[in-house]
Amino acid sequence: MENGGLIQTLEEQVVSLLQKKNFHISFAESCTGGMCSARLVSVASASAVFDAGVVTYANEAKIKYLGVNSETIERYGVVSEPVAGQMAEGVAKAQNAEVGVGVSGIAGPTGGTATKPVGMVCFGFYVDGELTTVTKQFGDLGRNVVREAATEFVFETLAELLQG
């Protein structure tokens, strides 16, 4: 996206789109460990749109701080679209933000199974009352490469959803 002839980074685009809509955003991160929040605040004007970033690694933290239903975790597993969706909606509602993002995945190198392999990340995007969930398989690329790919996907998806 261009802004007065300057090419914007994805995070600059997201901040700009949030400002245009007068929206605020909050993140609920697990495997990304705060990378989404950190990337957003690399934009100088992020303070106008950023409410909170919560790293909820443990299941208990997801339940306590985000309102994730323990039965959802038991039924689908913590790395699942239903949990990521509840994380996104929970963090948005807790912060009175119009946008909430939830990220839960298996960055590796351990923790994968046949049905949920290393590199699988589930995302929830709660935008102005509408919930979208997505699962991406990035592959067993190494822990931090998976985390970076997941963060990039968050900003790509936010840019798309906020333009609508």
C-alpha positions as a Markdown table, in Angstrom:
| # | Residue | x | y | z |
|---|---|---|---|---|
| 1 | Met | 0.0 | 0.0 | 0.0 |
| 2 | Glu | 1.3 | 3.5 | -0.8 |
| 3 | Asn | 1.0 | 6.5 | 1.4 |
| 4 | Gly | 1.9 | 9.7 | -0.3 |
| 5 | Gly | 4.4 | 7.9 | -2.6 |
| 6 | Leu | 5.9 | 5.9 | 0.2 |
| 7 | Ile | 5.5 | 2.1 | 0.4 |
| 8 | Gln | 4.1 | 1.0 | 3.7 |
| 9 | Thr | 5.1 | -2.1 | 5.7 |
| 10 | Leu | 2.3 | -4.5 | 6.5 |
| 11 | Glu | 2.2 | -3.3 | 10.1 |
| 12 | Glu | 2.0 | 0.4 | 8.9 |
| 13 | Gln | -0.9 | -0.6 | 6.7 |
| 14 | Val | -2.6 | -2.3 | 9.6 |
| 15 | Val | -2.2 | 0.7 | 11.9 |
| 16 | Ser | -3.4 | 3.0 | 9.1 |
| 17 | Leu | -6.5 | 0.9 | 8.4 |
| 18 | Leu | -7.3 | 0.7 | 12.1 |
| 19 | Gln | -7.0 | 4.5 | 12.4 |
| 20 | Lys | -9.3 | 5.0 | 9.4 |
| 21 | Lys | -11.9 | 2.8 | 10.9 |
| 22 | Asn | -11.3 | 4.3 | 14.4 |
| 23 | Phe | -10.7 | 0.7 | 15.6 |
| 24 | His | -8.6 | -0.6 | 18.4 |
| 25 | Ile | -6.7 | -3.9 | 18.4 |
| 26 | Ser | -5.6 | -6.4 | 21.1 |
| 27 | Phe | -3.6 | -9.6 | 20.7 |
| 28 | Ala | -3.9 | -13.0 | 22.5 |
| 29 | Glu | -0.7 | -14.8 | 21.7 |
| 30 | Ser | 0.6 | -18.3 | 22.6 |
| 31 | Cys | 3.2 | -19.7 | 20.2 |
| 32 | Thr | 4.2 | -16.2 | 18.9 |
| 33 | Gly | 5.0 | -15.1 | 22.4 |
| 34 | Gly | 4.3 | -11.4 | 21.9 |
| 35 | Met | 5.8 | -11.1 | 18.4 |
| 36 | Cys | 2.6 | -9.7 | 16.9 |
| 37 | Ser | 2.4 | -7.1 | 19.6 |
| 38 | Ala | 6.0 | -6.2 | 19.2 |
| 39 | Arg | 5.7 | -5.9 | 15.5 |
| 40 | Leu | 2.7 | -3.6 | 15.8 |
| 41 | Val | 4.4 | -1.3 | 18.2 |
| 42 | Ser | 7.3 | -0.9 | 15.8 |
| 43 | Val | 5.0 | 1.6 | 14.1 |
| 44 | Ala | 5.3 | 5.1 | 15.8 |
| 45 | Ser | 1.5 | 5.7 | 15.7 |
| 46 | Ala | 0.5 | 2.3 | 17.1 |
| 47 | Ser | -0.4 | 3.9 | 20.4 |
| 48 | Ala | -3.5 | 5.4 | 18.7 |
| 49 | Val | -4.9 | 1.9 | 18.0 |
| 50 | Phe | -3.2 | -0.7 | 20.3 |
| 51 | Asp | -4.9 | -1.7 | 23.5 |
| 52 | Ala | -3.2 | -4.7 | 24.9 |
| 53 | Gly | -1.2 | -7.8 | 24.1 |
| 54 | Val | -1.5 | -10.9 | 26.3 |
| 55 | Val | 0.8 | -13.9 | 26.1 |
| 56 | Thr | -1.2 | -16.8 | 27.4 |
| 57 | Tyr | 1.0 | -19.9 | 27.0 |
| 58 | Ala | -0.6 | -22.1 | 29.6 |
| 59 | Asn | -4.2 | -23.4 | 29.2 |
| 60 | Glu | -5.1 | -22.0 | 32.6 |
| 61 | Ala | -4.0 | -18.5 | 31.4 |
| 62 | Lys | -6.2 | -18.8 | 28.3 |
| 63 | Ile | -9.2 | -19.7 | 30.5 |
| 64 | Lys | -8.5 | -17.0 | 33.2 |
| 65 | Tyr | -7.5 | -14.0 | 31.1 |
| 66 | Leu | -9.3 | -14.6 | 27.8 |
| 67 | Gly | -12.4 | -16.5 | 28.9 |
| 68 | Val | -11.6 | -19.6 | 26.8 |
| 69 | Asn | -13.9 | -22.4 | 27.8 |
| 70 | Ser | -12.1 | -25.3 | 29.3 |
| 71 | Glu | -14.5 | -27.7 | 27.6 |
| 72 | Thr | -13.4 | -26.3 | 24.2 |
| 73 | Ile | -9.8 | -27.0 | 25.1 |
| 74 | Glu | -10.7 | -30.6 | 26.2 |
| 75 | Arg | -12.8 | -31.2 | 23.1 |
| 76 | Tyr | -10.7 | -29.7 | 20.3 |
| 77 | Gly | -7.3 | -29.3 | 22.0 |
| 78 | Val | -5.5 | -26.0 | 22.7 |
| 79 | Val | -4.2 | -25.8 | 19.1 |
| 80 | Ser | -7.5 | -25.5 | 17.3 |
| 81 | Glu | -9.6 | -23.0 | 15.5 |
| 82 | Pro | -12.3 | -23.0 | 18.2 |
| 83 | Val | -9.7 | -22.1 | 20.9 |
| 84 | Ala | -8.0 | -19.5 | 18.7 |
| 85 | Gly | -11.4 | -18.0 | 18.0 |
| 86 | Gln | -12.3 | -17.8 | 21.6 |
| 87 | Met | -8.9 | -16.2 | 22.3 |
| 88 | Ala | -9.5 | -13.5 | 19.7 |
| 89 | Glu | -13.0 | -12.7 | 20.9 |
| 90 | Gly | -12.0 | -12.9 | 24.5 |
| 91 | Val | -9.1 | -10.5 | 24.3 |
| 92 | Ala | -11.2 | -8.1 | 22.2 |
| 93 | Lys | -14.1 | -8.1 | 24.6 |
| 94 | Ala | -11.8 | -7.8 | 27.7 |
| 95 | Gln | -10.2 | -4.7 | 26.2 |
| 96 | Asn | -13.3 | -3.2 | 24.6 |
| 97 | Ala | -11.4 | -3.4 | 21.3 |
| 98 | Glu | -13.1 | -3.8 | 17.9 |
| 99 | Val | -10.3 | -6.2 | 16.7 |
| 100 | Gly | -8.9 | -9.2 | 18.6 |
| 101 | Val | -6.4 | -11.7 | 17.3 |
| 102 | Gly | -5.8 | -15.1 | 18.8 |
| 103 | Val | -2.8 | -17.3 | 17.9 |
| 104 | Ser | -2.2 | -20.9 | 19.1 |
| 105 | Gly | 0.2 | -23.4 | 17.5 |
| 106 | Ile | 3.0 | -25.9 | 17.6 |
| 107 | Ala | 6.3 | -24.1 | 16.8 |
| 108 | Gly | 8.4 | -27.1 | 17.6 |
| 109 | Pro | 10.8 | -28.7 | 17.7 |
| 110 | Thr | 8.6 | -31.0 | 19.8 |
| 111 | Gly | 4.9 | -31.2 | 20.6 |
| 112 | Gly | 3.6 | -32.3 | 17.2 |
| 113 | Thr | 1.4 | -35.3 | 16.6 |
| 114 | Ala | 0.2 | -37.0 | 13.4 |
| 115 | Thr | -3.0 | -34.9 | 13.4 |
| 116 | Lys | -1.3 | -31.7 | 14.7 |
| 117 | Pro | 2.2 | -31.6 | 13.4 |
| 118 | Val | 5.0 | -29.2 | 14.2 |
| 119 | Gly | 4.4 | -26.0 | 12.2 |
| 120 | Met | 0.6 | -26.0 | 12.6 |
| 121 | Val | -0.8 | -22.7 | 13.8 |
| 122 | Cys | -4.4 | -21.8 | 14.4 |
| 123 | Phe | -5.6 | -18.2 | 14.2 |
| 124 | Gly | -8.7 | -16.3 | 15.3 |
| 125 | Phe | -9.6 | -12.8 | 13.9 |
| 126 | Tyr | -12.4 | -11.0 | 15.6 |
| 127 | Val | -13.2 | -7.9 | 13.6 |
| 128 | Asp | -16.1 | -5.7 | 14.5 |
| 129 | Gly | -18.2 | -8.6 | 15.8 |
| 130 | Glu | -17.3 | -11.0 | 13.0 |
| 131 | Leu | -15.1 | -14.1 | 13.8 |
| 132 | Thr | -12.8 | -15.7 | 11.2 |
| 133 | Thr | -10.7 | -18.7 | 12.0 |
| 134 | Val | -7.9 | -20.2 | 9.9 |
| 135 | Thr | -5.4 | -23.0 | 10.3 |
| 136 | Lys | -2.0 | -22.8 | 8.5 |
| 137 | Gln | 0.6 | -25.5 | 8.2 |
| 138 | Phe | 4.0 | -23.8 | 7.9 |
| 139 | Gly | 6.0 | -27.0 | 8.2 |
| 140 | Asp | 8.8 | -28.1 | 10.5 |
| 141 | Leu | 11.0 | -25.1 | 9.6 |
| 142 | Gly | 12.4 | -24.4 | 13.0 |
| 143 | Arg | 10.8 | -22.8 | 16.0 |
| 144 | Asn | 11.5 | -19.2 | 15.3 |
| 145 | Val | 10.8 | -19.5 | 11.6 |
| 146 | Val | 7.3 | -20.8 | 12.4 |
| 147 | Arg | 6.8 | -18.0 | 14.9 |
| 148 | Glu | 7.9 | -15.4 | 12.3 |
| 149 | Ala | 5.7 | -16.9 | 9.6 |
| 150 | Ala | 2.7 | -17.0 | 11.9 |
| 151 | Thr | 3.3 | -13.3 | 12.8 |
| 152 | Glu | 3.6 | -12.4 | 9.1 |
| 153 | Phe | 0.3 | -14.3 | 8.4 |
| 154 | Val | -1.4 | -12.3 | 11.1 |
| 155 | Phe | -0.5 | -9.0 | 9.5 |
| 156 | Glu | -1.3 | -10.2 | 6.0 |
| 157 | Thr | -4.7 | -11.3 | 7.1 |
| 158 | Leu | -5.4 | -8.2 | 9.2 |
| 159 | Ala | -4.6 | -6.0 | 6.1 |
| 160 | Glu | -7.1 | -8.0 | 4.0 |
| 161 | Leu | -9.9 | -8.1 | 6.6 |
| 162 | Leu | -9.6 | -4.4 | 7.5 |
| 163 | Gln | -9.8 | -3.3 | 3.9 |
| 164 | Gly | -13.2 | -4.9 | 3.5 |
